[in-house]
């Protein structure tokens, strides 16, 4: 039986993630009080759980402060149950959250006559810190639209082909900011840049001509091999700590050429060794 707990900042996409799981046959409960989780676990381990093997619950900052503080202790109890439990935490940067609330005209659940939207976001971060600290998977949706978030949830949860750790190789551009949900970040800006080749500029690191150009550069092969050797050593050590998810980010200046090439190359190598690998290109999706 599988239980997924989805939490995070208001406006970060929690409802979208939960709806995606519901479309994929998860029994979903939104805005669940933390104090009711033990009773739900008991039911899942009883006869009710035989007909509900996939369950997801949404938890937000409207829970009592005491329940939120005690969440780490509850998470430890859940990890000792017979259930497979994953905790997802969604977030986005402050400017993105402010923009989303402005565009949708929705009210933040913590705003009052005395608490502005900016203050509510800061308060919510603090309240949810005990949940964020227990998350198996952090998802930063700052640069992710609705459709990309749905695909990301589907790929990382539903399409897992075994219980081995799910690894995402994600390219990005430093000029748009590094992802805050990455476990490892590798910087490829020291490599020769196809951007300065006029014929390669409109292409990406997935195109054959760019691949051939970068394959011909000695530094590129050297960096690729050293990253592979590093990850070959450390991925198994993270797995020994019962990690379920890992995000490996590769950046270049614009997120079009070098980082895309390297993310594709790493995914190609590790997909031959492991069941659950995937690649995502933040700036060209």
N, C-alpha and C positions, 0 to 999 in steps of 0.2 A: 504494500500500500504506500501511496505517495502523498505527502502533505507539503504544499508550498505556501509559505507565508510571504505576502507582498506588503512592503511598507515603503515609506519614503516621503519626500516633501510634496506638499500640495502643488499641483501644476506640473509635476515631473512625469506623469503618465501612468500612475498606479491603476487607474480605472481601465486604461487601454490594455495594460498587461493582463489585468484580471479578465477582461472581456475576451481577450485572445485565448486565454486558457479555457474559458467557458465554451468558446466555439470549438475547442479541441477536446470536448467531453470531460473537462474537469467540473466537479461540483463546486461552485464558487459561492462564497459568503463574503460580502463587503462590510466594512466598518464593524468588524467583530470586536467585542470587548475582550481584552487580554485575559480577564478572569474566567472567561468561558472556555479558553483553550484546553485546559485539562479535561473538562467534561467532553469536549469534542474528540479528544484523543481516546478517551475511554470508549466512546461510541464507535470510533473507527476500529478499535481492537475487538469490538463486540460483533454481533450479527449484522448490525447496520453497515459496518465497514465492508462486508462481503459484497454488497451491491454498490458501494462507493469507494472504489480503489484509488481514484484520483480526486483529490480535494485541494482547493486553494482558498485561502482566506486573506482578506485585506485588513490591515491594522494601521490606524493613523493616530495623530497627536491628540485627538479628542478623548482618548483614554485618560484615566486618572493618572496624575503625576506619580503616585506611588506604584501603580501597576507598571508604568513605563520604566521606572527605576529598577523594578524587580525582574524585568524581562530577561536579563542574562541568566539568572537562576532558573527561570522557566525553560530557557533554551537548552540549558544543560540537562534538565529533566527529560526534555523531548528527545535529545540525542541518545538517551539511554532506553528509549522505548523501542518497540518492534517496527515502528514506522520509519520510512525514508523521508527525512525532513530537510527541506532547503529553505533558506531565508534570503529573499531578494530585497535589496534596498535601492530605490530609484531616487535620483537627484538631478539638479541642473544648477547652473550658476544663477546668482541673484538677478542679474539683468535680464536673463532669459525668462525667469519666473515672473518678474514684474511685467515684462512684455506680454506674456501669455495671459495673465490676469487682465491686463488692459485690453487685449484684443477680444477676449471672451466675455468681459464684463462680469465674470463670476466673482463671488465674494470669498475671500480666504476664510477658512473656518475659525481662525483665531483672531481676526480683526474685530475691533469694537470701536466705540466712539473715542476711546482713549488710546487704542493701539492701531498704528498705521500699518499699511501693507508691508512696508520695509521692515518694521519692527516685528510683525507677525512671522515673517520668514525667518528672522534671526531666532525668535523664541522657539519656533517649530524645530529648527536644527538642533537646538539645545535639548529640547524634550525628547527627540527621537535618537539622540546619540547612543543610548543603551541598545537600541535595536540595530543601528548602523554598525556598532562595534561587533555584533554577532553575525553580520551578513555573510553568507556563502558567496553571494554574487552582488557586486556593486554595478549599477548601470547608470552612466552619466548620459542624460538625454539632451544636453545642451545643444548638440549639433544633430539631433535625431528627430525626424518627423514621425507622424503617426504610423505611416506604412513601414518605415524602417524599424520602428520599435516593435511592431507586430511581427515582422520577419525575424528580428533578433530574438524575441521571446520564443517563437516557434522553433528556431534553429537550436537554441541553447537548451531547451527543455524537451520538446516533443520529439525532435529528431535524434536524440541521443540513442546510440545503437548498443550501448553497454553501460555498465556502472563505472567505467573508467573516467578519469577527469576530462571534462570538456575544455578544449583549448581554442581560444579565438585569437587569430593573428589580425591585427587591425592597423591599417596605414592611416596616417594623418599628416596635416601640414602644421608646422610650428607657428606659422603666421596667423593661424586661426586658434592657437592655444593647444597645449598638450591635453590628452584625455586624463581626467582625474580618477578614472576607475581601472587604470592599468596596473598589473602586478609588476611588469618589467617594461621599461621604455628604452629603445635603442635609437640612436641618432645617426642618420645616414647623410647628414649635410656635408660631411667631409669628402664624400664620393663625387666623381665627375658628374656634372649636372646636364642631362639631355636638353634641358630648357634652353641652353645656349646654342644648341644646334637647330637652325631654323626649320629644317625638315621634320625634326622630332618634337618641336614645341607643342603642336596641337594634339599630339598623341599622349598615351598614358603608359605606365609600366606594364600593362597587360598586352600592349601591341608588340608584334614580332620585331619591328625595327628597333624599338627601344630596348627590348630584351637582348638583341644581338649587340647593340652598342654597349650596354652595361656588362654583358658577358665578356666583352673584349678588354675590359679594364681590370688590371691586375688587383687593384685595391678592393674592387667589388667582390671578387671571388675570395679574397683573404678575409674580408669582414664577414661574408656569409658563412664561411667555414668556421670561423671562431664563434659566431653566435650559435651555430648548430652544436658545436662542442660544449659550449656553456649550458645550453638548454638540455642537452643529453644528460648532463650531470645533475642539474638542479630540478628538472621536472619530476623525476622519480622521487626526489627527496620531499618535494611538496606533496606528492601523492601519499607518501608515508604518513603525513599529518592529516589524512582523510579530507584533503581538499577536493571539492567537486568541480570547481570552475577556475580557470586561469585566463587572463587577458594579457596578451603580449603585444605592445604597441610599437610600431616602427614609424619614425617621423623623418620627413625632409622639409624643405622650405614651404612648398605649396601643397604637398600631398598628392602629386600627380604622377611623378616618374619613379624616383629612386625608392621611396617608401613602398609604393605599390608593387614594384618589381620584387623587393626584398620580402614583403609579406606573402606574395604569391610563391616565391621560391621556398620559403620556410614551410608554408602550408603543404607544398608539394612533397617536401622531404618527410615531414612528420606524419602526413596522412598515409604514408606507406608503412609507418611503424606503429600507428595508433588508430583507434576506431573513431574518436570524437574530436576531429579538428575541423575548423572552418576559417574562412577569410572574409574580411569586410574592409571596404575602402571608404573611410568617412567622407572624404572630400569629392569622390566621384560616384557615389551611390546614386 
